[in-house]
């Protein structure tokens, strides 16, 4: 049972990294919309990217923590 949980966590890490790469490839650095969008400043677009990255990295670090726990 212990190895099954570890395997599932490892599978989650692989899928999570793939999902992060897919989002990065699809949207690039700008995750908040079109470059022609005049309602958002470049600062708010950067903040959007930072929030998305921190959420992605946070879940990844939790999964790695539980993998080696």
Secondary structure, 3 states (H helix, E strand, C coil): CHHHHHHHHHHHHHHHHHHHHHHHHHHCCCCCCCCCCCCCCHHHHHHHHHHHHHHHHHHHHHHHHHHHC
